[in-house]
Amino acid sequence: MKPRKIPMRKDIVTGDMFPKKELVRVVRDKEGHVSLDTTSKANGRGAYISLNRDVANTAKKQRIFDKAFEVKVPDAFYDELISYVDHQQARKELFGDK
């Protein structure tokens, strides 16, 4: 049997390619609202960031999503992103591969 293809996506902060399951999608809709897309099915322009605390903090410091989506993203979104990534990373360390 042929092995399944693993979809790869590029981390917007580091520029490295990762399997899609190791990243979280951030999406900007038509109205210009930026939000986390945990299902990867929301409509709009998407960008991916790895589930790493350091990368999320770098994204906040450099305001990566402001540049990528060409809109002013509030600090509250970056705080939400950091807490989500922190939670997912802790969950991964606790439960292993999931």
C-alpha positions in Angstrom: 0.0 0.0 0.0 1.2 3.5 -0.9 2.1 5.8 2.1 -0.2 8.7 2.6 1.0 12.2 1.7 1.4 14.5 4.6 0.2 18.0 3.9 3.0 20.6 4.6 2.5 24.3 5.3 5.0 27.1 5.9 5.3 28.8 9.3 4.9 32.6 8.6 7.4 33.5 11.4 10.3 31.1 10.8 9.7 30.3 7.2 10.1 26.5 7.9 7.8 23.9 6.5 5.9 21.7 9.0 3.1 19.1 8.8 -0.2 20.9 8.9 -1.2 19.2 12.2 1.7 20.9 13.9 0.6 24.4 13.0 -2.4 26.6 13.8 -4.2 28.6 11.2 -4.9 32.3 11.6 -7.5 33.8 9.2 -8.6 37.2 8.1 -12.2 37.4 6.8 -13.6 39.8 4.2 -14.5 42.3 6.9 -10.8 42.4 8.1 -11.3 40.6 11.4 -8.4 38.4 12.3 -9.0 35.2 14.4 -7.7 31.8 15.2 -9.0 29.0 13.0 -8.6 25.8 15.0 -10.7 23.8 12.5 -8.7 25.1 9.4 -12.0 25.5 7.6 -12.9 29.1 8.0 -13.3 31.3 5.0 -10.7 34.0 4.3 -7.0 34.4 3.9 -5.0 32.1 6.1 -1.5 32.0 7.5 0.1 29.4 9.7 2.2 29.6 12.8 3.8 26.7 14.7 2.7 25.6 18.1 5.7 27.0 19.8 5.7 29.6 22.6 8.9 31.3 21.4 7.5 31.6 17.8 4.2 33.1 19.1 6.1 35.6 21.2 8.2 36.6 18.2 5.1 37.1 16.2 3.8 39.5 18.8 7.0 41.4 19.0 7.4 41.8 15.3 3.6 42.2 14.7 3.8 39.5 11.9 0.1 39.3 11.3 -0.3 43.1 10.9 2.2 42.8 8.0 0.8 39.6 6.5 -2.8 40.6 6.5 -2.3 44.3 6.0 -4.6 45.3 8.8 -4.1 46.5 12.4 -4.3 43.5 14.6 -5.1 44.2 18.3 -2.8 43.2 21.1 -5.6 41.1 22.5 -5.4 38.8 19.5 -1.7 38.2 20.0 -2.4 37.5 23.7 -5.1 34.9 22.7 -2.7 33.4 20.2 0.1 33.0 22.8 -2.3 31.5 25.4 -3.6 29.0 22.8 -0.2 28.0 21.7 1.0 27.7 25.3 -2.0 25.4 26.0 -1.5 23.3 23.0 2.3 22.9 23.7 1.6 21.9 27.3 -1.0 19.4 26.1 1.4 17.9 23.6 4.1 17.6 26.3 1.6 16.0 28.7 -0.1 13.6 26.3 2.6 13.0 23.7 1.6 12.8 20.0 -1.9 14.0 19.7 
